Amino acid sequence: MRITVKELIEQLKVENQDLEVDFGGLDFYRLKDRGGFLHIEFSQTVYLDDEGFVVVENHLKSKQHKSE
C-alpha cells in the first residue's frame, strides 16, 4: 500500500502533536527518498513473500533472559 506524503501529513495534522507514534514492534530507522517514492525504513526487514504473506526479519540482538 502506498499513500502520498501529502496524504500522510494531512492525517497526522489532526492528531495530537505530542503523541508518540507506535510502529507495532518495529524500530523506526529513517526516511529515504528512493527516487519516485519515500521509503520508511525500520531496523527490521519487512517484505511480502511469494505467497503474499508479510515476513519480518529481525536483525537486532535478542534480549538475554535473566536467570531467576
PDB file of N, CA, C and O in Angstrom:
ATOM      1  N   MET A   1       0.843  -1.177   0.000  1.00  0.00           N
ATOM      2  CA  MET A   1       0.000   0.000   0.000  1.00  0.00           C
ATOM      3  C   MET A   1       0.889   1.241   0.000  1.00  0.00           C
ATOM      4  O   MET A   1       1.878   1.318   0.729  1.00  0.00           O
ATOM      5  N   ARG A   2       0.522   2.186  -0.814  1.00  0.00           N
ATOM      6  CA  ARG A   2       1.245   3.460  -0.837  1.00  0.00           C
ATOM      7  C   ARG A   2       0.259   4.606  -0.722  1.00  0.00           C
ATOM      8  O   ARG A   2      -0.845   4.550  -1.263  1.00  0.00           O
ATOM      9  N   ILE A   3       0.670   5.652  -0.008  1.00  0.00           N
ATOM     10  CA  ILE A   3      -0.057   6.917   0.039  1.00  0.00           C
ATOM     11  C   ILE A   3       0.963   8.010  -0.224  1.00  0.00           C
ATOM     12  O   ILE A   3       2.167   7.785  -0.100  1.00  0.00           O
ATOM     13  N   THR A   4       0.490   9.185  -0.585  1.00  0.00           N
ATOM     14  CA  THR A   4       1.422  10.282  -0.827  1.00  0.00           C
ATOM     15  C   THR A   4       1.868  10.882   0.505  1.00  0.00           C
ATOM     16  O   THR A   4       1.207  10.715   1.530  1.00  0.00           O
ATOM     17  N   VAL A   5       2.994  11.579   0.471  1.00  0.00           N
ATOM     18  CA  VAL A   5       3.478  12.289   1.663  1.00  0.00           C
ATOM     19  C   VAL A   5       2.409  13.284   2.108  1.00  0.00           C
ATOM     20  O   VAL A   5       2.162  13.446   3.303  1.00  0.00           O
ATOM     21  N   LYS A   6       1.777  13.950   1.141  1.00  0.00           N
ATOM     22  CA  LYS A   6       0.720  14.912   1.461  1.00  0.00           C
ATOM     23  C   LYS A   6      -0.420  14.239   2.222  1.00  0.00           C
ATOM     24  O   LYS A   6      -0.909  14.788   3.210  1.00  0.00           O
ATOM     25  N   GLU A   7      -0.849  13.055   1.775  1.00  0.00           N
ATOM     26  CA  GLU A   7      -1.923  12.336   2.457  1.00  0.00           C
ATOM     27  C   GLU A   7      -1.515  11.967   3.879  1.00  0.00           C
ATOM     28  O   GLU A   7      -2.320  12.078   4.805  1.00  0.00           O
ATOM     29  N   LEU A   8      -0.269  11.527   4.058  1.00  0.00           N
ATOM     30  CA  LEU A   8       0.221  11.174   5.393  1.00  0.00           C
ATOM     31  C   LEU A   8       0.239  12.397   6.303  1.00  0.00           C
ATOM     32  O   LEU A   8      -0.195  12.328   7.453  1.00  0.00           O
ATOM     33  N   ILE A   9       0.739  13.507   5.790  1.00  0.00           N
ATOM     34  CA  ILE A   9       0.793  14.742   6.588  1.00  0.00           C
ATOM     35  C   ILE A   9      -0.607  15.193   6.976  1.00  0.00           C
ATOM     36  O   ILE A   9      -0.835  15.596   8.117  1.00  0.00           O
ATOM     37  N   GLU A  10      -1.552  15.128   6.031  1.00  0.00           N
ATOM     38  CA  GLU A  10      -2.934  15.525   6.321  1.00  0.00           C
ATOM     39  C   GLU A  10      -3.516  14.679   7.449  1.00  0.00           C
ATOM     40  O   GLU A  10      -4.208  15.205   8.321  1.00  0.00           O
ATOM     41  N   GLN A  11      -3.242  13.377   7.442  1.00  0.00           N
ATOM     42  CA  GLN A  11      -3.746  12.517   8.509  1.00  0.00           C
ATOM     43  C   GLN A  11      -3.067  12.825   9.841  1.00  0.00           C
ATOM     44  O   GLN A  11      -3.708  12.776  10.891  1.00  0.00           O
ATOM     45  N   LEU A  12      -1.782  13.140   9.802  1.00  0.00           N
ATOM     46  CA  LEU A  12      -1.049  13.434  11.036  1.00  0.00           C
ATOM     47  C   LEU A  12      -1.423  14.802  11.614  1.00  0.00           C
ATOM     48  O   LEU A  12      -1.362  14.993  12.828  1.00  0.00           O
ATOM     49  N   LYS A  13      -1.801  15.732  10.777  1.00  0.00           N
ATOM     50  CA  LYS A  13      -2.145  17.086  11.234  1.00  0.00           C
ATOM     51  C   LYS A  13      -3.280  17.099  12.242  1.00  0.00           C
ATOM     52  O   LYS A  13      -3.301  17.947  13.135  1.00  0.00           O
ATOM     53  N   VAL A  14      -4.221  16.178  12.118  1.00  0.00           N
ATOM     54  CA  VAL A  14      -5.390  16.178  13.001  1.00  0.00           C
ATOM     55  C   VAL A  14      -5.105  15.501  14.340  1.00  0.00           C
ATOM     56  O   VAL A  14      -5.931  15.550  15.251  1.00  0.00           O
ATOM     57  N   GLU A  15      -3.956  14.879  14.459  1.00  0.00           N
ATOM     58  CA  GLU A  15      -3.596  14.184  15.694  1.00  0.00           C
ATOM     59  C   GLU A  15      -2.891  15.128  16.669  1.00  0.00           C
ATOM     60  O   GLU A  15      -2.328  16.148  16.269  1.00  0.00           O
ATOM     61  N   ASN A  16      -2.932  14.775  17.939  1.00  0.00           N
ATOM     62  CA  ASN A  16      -2.203  15.498  18.972  1.00  0.00           C
ATOM     63  C   ASN A  16      -0.714  15.391  18.641  1.00  0.00           C
ATOM     64  O   ASN A  16      -0.172  14.288  18.563  1.00  0.00           O
ATOM     65  N   GLN A  17      -0.061  16.520  18.448  1.00  0.00           N
ATOM     66  CA  GLN A  17       1.337  16.541  18.032  1.00  0.00           C
ATOM     67  C   GLN A  17       2.305  16.036  19.101  1.00  0.00           C
ATOM     68  O   GLN A  17       3.483  15.821  18.817  1.00  0.00           O
ATOM     69  N   ASP A  18       1.817  15.846  20.318  1.00  0.00           N
ATOM     70  CA  ASP A  18       2.656  15.323  21.401  1.00  0.00           C
ATOM     71  C   ASP A  18       2.552  13.808  21.553  1.00  0.00           C
ATOM     72  O   ASP A  18       3.276  13.218  22.355  1.00  0.00           O
ATOM     73  N   LEU A  19       1.665  13.177  20.799  1.00  0.00           N
ATOM     74  CA  LEU A  19       1.539  11.724  20.875  1.00  0.00           C
ATOM     75  C   LEU A  19       2.762  11.051  20.269  1.00  0.00           C
ATOM     76  O   LEU A  19       3.362  11.565  19.325  1.00  0.00           O
ATOM     77  N   GLU A  20       3.123   9.903  20.816  1.00  0.00           N
ATOM     78  CA  GLU A  20       4.184   9.095  20.222  1.00  0.00           C
ATOM     79  C   GLU A  20       3.595   8.214  19.141  1.00  0.00           C
ATOM     80  O   GLU A  20       2.434   7.815  19.230  1.00  0.00           O
ATOM     81  N   VAL A  21       4.376   7.906  18.127  1.00  0.00           N
ATOM     82  CA  VAL A  21       3.947   7.019  17.059  1.00  0.00           C
ATOM     83  C   VAL A  21       4.442   5.613  17.380  1.00  0.00           C
ATOM     84  O   VAL A  21       5.620   5.413  17.677  1.00  0.00           O
ATOM     85  N   ASP A  22       3.535   4.640  17.317  1.00  0.00           N
ATOM     86  CA  ASP A  22       3.858   3.247  17.607  1.00  0.00           C
ATOM     87  C   ASP A  22       3.889   2.473  16.295  1.00  0.00           C
ATOM     88  O   ASP A  22       2.905   2.480  15.554  1.00  0.00           O
ATOM     89  N   PHE A  23       4.978   1.819  16.002  1.00  0.00           N
ATOM     90  CA  PHE A  23       5.124   1.066  14.763  1.00  0.00           C
ATOM     91  C   PHE A  23       4.909  -0.428  14.976  1.00  0.00           C
ATOM     92  O   PHE A  23       5.446  -1.247  14.229  1.00  0.00           O
ATOM     93  N   GLY A  24       4.136  -0.782  15.978  1.00  0.00           N
ATOM     94  CA  GLY A  24       3.732  -2.173  16.182  1.00  0.00           C
ATOM     95  C   GLY A  24       4.885  -3.138  16.387  1.00  0.00           C
ATOM     96  O   GLY A  24       4.849  -4.259  15.880  1.00  0.00           O
ATOM     97  N   GLY A  25       5.906  -2.722  17.122  1.00  0.00           N
ATOM     98  CA  GLY A  25       7.037  -3.604  17.406  1.00  0.00           C
ATOM     99  C   GLY A  25       8.228  -3.396  16.489  1.00  0.00           C
ATOM    100  O   GLY A  25       9.314  -3.906  16.766  1.00  0.00           O
ATOM    101  N   LEU A  26       8.045  -2.649  15.390  1.00  0.00           N
ATOM    102  CA  LEU A  26       9.174  -2.352  14.507  1.00  0.00           C
ATOM    103  C   LEU A  26       9.922  -1.143  15.044  1.00  0.00           C
ATOM    104  O   LEU A  26       9.329  -0.261  15.666  1.00  0.00           O
ATOM    105  N   ASP A  27      11.218  -1.107  14.803  1.00  0.00           N
ATOM    106  CA  ASP A  27      12.052   0.004  15.261  1.00  0.00           C
ATOM    107  C   ASP A  27      12.333   0.931  14.089  1.00  0.00           C
ATOM    108  O   ASP A  27      13.020   0.554  13.140  1.00  0.00           O
ATOM    109  N   PHE A  28      11.786   2.175  14.161  1.00  0.00           N
ATOM    110  CA  PHE A  28      11.987   3.155  13.108  1.00  0.00           C
ATOM    111  C   PHE A  28      13.471   3.430  12.927  1.00  0.00           C
ATOM    112  O   PHE A  28      14.198   3.598  13.907  1.00  0.00           O
ATOM    113  N   TYR A  29      13.924   3.477  11.679  1.00  0.00           N
ATOM    114  CA  TYR A  29      15.326   3.755  11.362  1.00  0.00           C
ATOM    115  C   TYR A  29      15.471   5.109  10.679  1.00  0.00           C
ATOM    116  O   TYR A  29      16.179   5.982  11.181  1.00  0.00           O
ATOM    117  N   ARG A  30      14.798   5.297   9.522  1.00  0.00           N
ATOM    118  CA  ARG A  30      14.924   6.567   8.805  1.00  0.00           C
ATOM    119  C   ARG A  30      13.912   6.640   7.667  1.00  0.00           C
ATOM    120  O   ARG A  30      13.240   5.664   7.336  1.00  0.00           O
ATOM    121  N   LEU A  31      13.827   7.840   7.080  1.00  0.00           N
ATOM    122  CA  LEU A  31      13.084   8.066   5.851  1.00  0.00           C
ATOM    123  C   LEU A  31      14.106   8.165   4.733  1.00  0.00           C
ATOM    124  O   LEU A  31      15.136   8.819   4.899  1.00  0.00           O
ATOM    125  N   LYS A  32      13.843   7.527   3.593  1.00  0.00           N
ATOM    126  CA  LYS A  32      14.809   7.502   2.492  1.00  0.00           C
ATOM    127  C   LYS A  32      14.093   7.760   1.172  1.00  0.00           C
ATOM    128  O   LYS A  32      13.163   7.038   0.812  1.00  0.00           O
ATOM    129  N   ASP A  33      14.532   8.804   0.445  1.00  0.00           N
ATOM    130  CA  ASP A  33      13.994   9.090  -0.880  1.00  0.00           C
ATOM    131  C   ASP A  33      14.568   8.066  -1.843  1.00  0.00           C
ATOM    132  O   ASP A  33      15.781   8.002  -2.043  1.00  0.00           O
ATOM    133  N   ARG A  34      13.695   7.266  -2.437  1.00  0.00           N
ATOM    134  CA  ARG A  34      14.118   6.200  -3.347  1.00  0.00           C
ATOM    135  C   ARG A  34      13.876   6.580  -4.809  1.00  0.00           C
ATOM    136  O   ARG A  34      13.742   5.707  -5.666  1.00  0.00           O
ATOM    137  N   GLY A  35      13.819   7.892  -5.091  1.00  0.00           N
ATOM    138  CA  GLY A  35      13.623   8.336  -6.463  1.00  0.00           C
ATOM    139  C   GLY A  35      12.261   7.954  -6.996  1.00  0.00           C
ATOM    140  O   GLY A  35      12.145   7.027  -7.799  1.00  0.00           O
ATOM    141  N   GLY A  36      11.244   8.645  -6.567  1.00  0.00           N
ATOM    142  CA  GLY A  36       9.885   8.336  -7.001  1.00  0.00           C
ATOM    143  C   GLY A  36       8.970   7.971  -5.849  1.00  0.00           C
ATOM    144  O   GLY A  36       7.748   8.063  -5.965  1.00  0.00           O
ATOM    145  N   PHE A  37       9.561   7.557  -4.738  1.00  0.00           N
ATOM    146  CA  PHE A  37       8.769   7.311  -3.535  1.00  0.00           C
ATOM    147  C   PHE A  37       9.640   7.477  -2.297  1.00  0.00           C
ATOM    148  O   PHE A  37      10.863   7.346  -2.355  1.00  0.00           O
ATOM    149  N   LEU A  38       8.982   7.771  -1.171  1.00  0.00           N
ATOM    150  CA  LEU A  38       9.653   7.926   0.116  1.00  0.00           C
ATOM    151  C   LEU A  38       9.511   6.617   0.868  1.00  0.00           C
ATOM    152  O   LEU A  38       8.396   6.153   1.105  1.00  0.00           O
ATOM    153  N   HIS A  39      10.623   6.020   1.242  1.00  0.00           N
ATOM    154  CA  HIS A  39      10.624   4.733   1.920  1.00  0.00           C
ATOM    155  C   HIS A  39      10.792   4.954   3.415  1.00  0.00           C
ATOM    156  O   HIS A  39      11.749   5.599   3.843  1.00  0.00           O
ATOM    157  N   ILE A  40       9.871   4.424   4.212  1.00  0.00           N
ATOM    158  CA  ILE A  40      10.007   4.436   5.669  1.00  0.00           C
ATOM    159  C   ILE A  40      10.753   3.169   6.026  1.00  0.00           C
ATOM    160  O   ILE A  40      10.265   2.063   5.791  1.00  0.00           O
ATOM    161  N   GLU A  41      11.939   3.330   6.597  1.00  0.00           N
ATOM    162  CA  GLU A  41      12.787   2.174   6.887  1.00  0.00           C
ATOM    163  C   GLU A  41      12.798   1.858   8.378  1.00  0.00           C
ATOM    164  O   GLU A  41      12.712   2.739   9.233  1.00  0.00           O
ATOM    165  N   PHE A  42      12.906   0.567   8.646  1.00  0.00           N
ATOM    166  CA  PHE A  42      12.954   0.067  10.014  1.00  0.00           C
ATOM    167  C   PHE A  42      14.235  -0.736  10.194  1.00  0.00           C
ATOM    168  O   PHE A  42      14.881  -1.105   9.213  1.00  0.00           O
ATOM    169  N   SER A  43      14.602  -1.004  11.428  1.00  0.00           N
ATOM    170  CA  SER A  43      15.773  -1.836  11.703  1.00  0.00           C
ATOM    171  C   SER A  43      15.518  -3.276  11.274  1.00  0.00           C
ATOM    172  O   SER A  43      16.461  -4.034  11.049  1.00  0.00           O
ATOM    173  N   GLN A  44      14.259  -3.652  11.160  1.00  0.00           N
ATOM    174  CA  GLN A  44      13.882  -4.983  10.701  1.00  0.00           C
ATOM    175  C   GLN A  44      13.598  -4.923   9.191  1.00  0.00           C
ATOM    176  O   GLN A  44      13.189  -3.886   8.668  1.00  0.00           O
ATOM    177  N   THR A  45      13.816  -6.028   8.516  1.00  0.00           N
ATOM    178  CA  THR A  45      13.447  -6.140   7.111  1.00  0.00           C
ATOM    179  C   THR A  45      12.020  -6.671   7.036  1.00  0.00           C
ATOM    180  O   THR A  45      11.709  -7.712   7.615  1.00  0.00           O
ATOM    181  N   VAL A  46      11.161  -5.960   6.327  1.00  0.00           N
ATOM    182  CA  VAL A  46       9.759  -6.347   6.190  1.00  0.00           C
ATOM    183  C   VAL A  46       9.442  -6.444   4.705  1.00  0.00           C
ATOM    184  O   VAL A  46       9.716  -5.512   3.949  1.00  0.00           O
ATOM    185  N   TYR A  47       8.867  -7.564   4.283  1.00  0.00           N
ATOM    186  CA  TYR A  47       8.546  -7.726   2.870  1.00  0.00           C
ATOM    187  C   TYR A  47       7.437  -8.762   2.697  1.00  0.00           C
ATOM    188  O   TYR A  47       7.125  -9.521   3.615  1.00  0.00           O
ATOM    189  N   LEU A  48       6.845  -8.775   1.493  1.00  0.00           N
ATOM    190  CA  LEU A  48       5.859  -9.798   1.143  1.00  0.00           C
ATOM    191  C   LEU A  48       6.576 -10.961   0.487  1.00  0.00           C
ATOM    192  O   LEU A  48       7.414 -10.761  -0.393  1.00  0.00           O
ATOM    193  N   ASP A  49       6.251 -12.190   0.912  1.00  0.00           N
ATOM    194  CA  ASP A  49       6.851 -13.359   0.266  1.00  0.00           C
ATOM    195  C   ASP A  49       6.097 -13.685  -1.021  1.00  0.00           C
ATOM    196  O   ASP A  49       5.167 -12.969  -1.392  1.00  0.00           O
ATOM    197  N   ASP A  50       6.485 -14.741  -1.691  1.00  0.00           N
ATOM    198  CA  ASP A  50       5.884 -15.123  -2.973  1.00  0.00           C
ATOM    199  C   ASP A  50       4.389 -15.431  -2.873  1.00  0.00           C
ATOM    200  O   ASP A  50       3.666 -15.345  -3.865  1.00  0.00           O
ATOM    201  N   GLU A  51       3.929 -15.789  -1.669  1.00  0.00           N
ATOM    202  CA  GLU A  51       2.520 -16.108  -1.473  1.00  0.00           C
ATOM    203  C   GLU A  51       1.717 -14.917  -0.952  1.00  0.00           C
ATOM    204  O   GLU A  51       0.513 -15.030  -0.722  1.00  0.00           O
ATOM    205  N   GLY A  52       2.393 -13.759  -0.765  1.00  0.00           N
ATOM    206  CA  GLY A  52       1.710 -12.560  -0.296  1.00  0.00           C
ATOM    207  C   GLY A  52       1.660 -12.391   1.206  1.00  0.00           C
ATOM    208  O   GLY A  52       0.983 -11.494   1.708  1.00  0.00           O
ATOM    209  N   PHE A  53       2.381 -13.258   1.944  1.00  0.00           N
ATOM    210  CA  PHE A  53       2.434 -13.136   3.398  1.00  0.00           C
ATOM    211  C   PHE A  53       3.521 -12.130   3.797  1.00  0.00           C
ATOM    212  O   PHE A  53       4.567 -12.036   3.155  1.00  0.00           O
ATOM    213  N   VAL A  54       3.250 -11.386   4.866  1.00  0.00           N
ATOM    214  CA  VAL A  54       4.226 -10.436   5.383  1.00  0.00           C
ATOM    215  C   VAL A  54       5.285 -11.194   6.170  1.00  0.00           C
ATOM    216  O   VAL A  54       4.960 -12.016   7.027  1.00  0.00           O
ATOM    217  N   VAL A  55       6.555 -10.916   5.875  1.00  0.00           N
ATOM    218  CA  VAL A  55       7.684 -11.535   6.560  1.00  0.00           C
ATOM    219  C   VAL A  55       8.473 -10.427   7.256  1.00  0.00           C
ATOM    220  O   VAL A  55       8.752  -9.387   6.659  1.00  0.00           O
ATOM    221  N   VAL A  56       8.828 -10.654   8.513  1.00  0.00           N
ATOM    222  CA  VAL A  56       9.656  -9.706   9.265  1.00  0.00           C
ATOM    223  C   VAL A  56      10.912 -10.427   9.700  1.00  0.00           C
ATOM    224  O   VAL A  56      10.848 -11.440  10.396  1.00  0.00           O
ATOM    225  N   GLU A  57      12.055  -9.904   9.288  1.00  0.00           N
ATOM    226  CA  GLU A  57      13.345 -10.445   9.728  1.00  0.00           C
ATOM    227  C   GLU A  57      13.943  -9.458  10.715  1.00  0.00           C
ATOM    228  O   GLU A  57      14.223  -8.310  10.372  1.00  0.00           O
ATOM    229  N   ASN A  58      14.135  -9.914  11.938  1.00  0.00           N
ATOM    230  CA  ASN A  58      14.666  -9.045  12.982  1.00  0.00           C
ATOM    231  C   ASN A  58      16.179  -9.185  13.040  1.00  0.00           C
ATOM    232  O   ASN A  58      16.692 -10.268  13.320  1.00  0.00           O
ATOM    233  N   HIS A  59      16.889  -8.109  12.779  1.00  0.00           N
ATOM    234  CA  HIS A  59      18.346  -8.124  12.755  1.00  0.00           C
ATOM    235  C   HIS A  59      18.958  -7.599  14.051  1.00  0.00           C
ATOM    236  O   HIS A  59      20.180  -7.514  14.176  1.00  0.00           O
ATOM    237  N   LEU A  60      18.110  -7.251  15.010  1.00  0.00           N
ATOM    238  CA  LEU A  60      18.599  -6.757  16.297  1.00  0.00           C
ATOM    239  C   LEU A  60      18.933  -7.932  17.198  1.00  0.00           C
ATOM    240  O   LEU A  60      18.369  -9.017  17.058  1.00  0.00           O
ATOM    241  N   LYS A  61      19.839  -7.709  18.107  1.00  0.00           N
ATOM    242  CA  LYS A  61      20.196  -8.758  19.064  1.00  0.00           C
ATOM    243  C   LYS A  61      18.997  -9.077  19.935  1.00  0.00           C
ATOM    244  O   LYS A  61      18.278  -8.174  20.363  1.00  0.00           O
ATOM    245  N   SER A  62      18.780 -10.341  20.197  1.00  0.00           N
ATOM    246  CA  SER A  62      17.674 -10.730  21.063  1.00  0.00           C
ATOM    247  C   SER A  62      18.036 -10.452  22.513  1.00  0.00           C
ATOM    248  O   SER A  62      19.210 -10.413  22.881  1.00  0.00           O
ATOM    249  N   LYS A  63      17.010 -10.262  23.323  1.00  0.00           N
ATOM    250  CA  LYS A  63      17.211  -9.995  24.750  1.00  0.00           C
ATOM    251  C   LYS A  63      17.732 -11.258  25.436  1.00  0.00           C
ATOM    252  O   LYS A  63      17.284 -12.368  25.149  1.00  0.00           O
ATOM    253  N   GLN A  64      18.659 -11.071  26.321  1.00  0.00           N
ATOM    254  CA  GLN A  64      19.146 -12.186  27.134  1.00  0.00           C
ATOM    255  C   GLN A  64      18.148 -12.422  28.255  1.00  0.00           C
ATOM    256  O   GLN A  64      17.738 -11.476  28.928  1.00  0.00           O
ATOM    257  N   HIS A  65      17.757 -13.655  28.461  1.00  0.00           N
ATOM    258  CA  HIS A  65      16.844 -13.966  29.552  1.00  0.00           C
ATOM    259  C   HIS A  65      17.609 -13.921  30.868  1.00  0.00           C
ATOM    260  O   HIS A  65      18.704 -14.470  30.990  1.00  0.00           O
ATOM    261  N   LYS A  66      17.008 -13.257  31.847  1.00  0.00           N
ATOM    262  CA  LYS A  66      17.633 -13.171  33.176  1.00  0.00           C
ATOM    263  C   LYS A  66      17.404 -14.483  33.910  1.00  0.00           C
ATOM    264  O   LYS A  66      16.301 -15.030  33.900  1.00  0.00           O
ATOM    265  N   SER A  67      18.442 -14.974  34.538  1.00  0.00           N
ATOM    266  CA  SER A  67      18.261 -16.200  35.330  1.00  0.00           C
ATOM    267  C   SER A  67      17.523 -15.842  36.612  1.00  0.00           C
ATOM    268  O   SER A  67      17.734 -14.781  37.198  1.00  0.00           O
ATOM    269  N   GLU A  68      16.655 -16.753  37.029  1.00  0.00           N
ATOM    270  CA  GLU A  68      15.855 -16.488  38.243  1.00  0.00           C
ATOM    271  C   GLU A  68      16.523 -17.025  39.464  1.00  0.00           C
ATOM    272  O   GLU A  68      15.992 -16.891  40.567  1.00  0.00           O
TER     273      GLU A  68
END
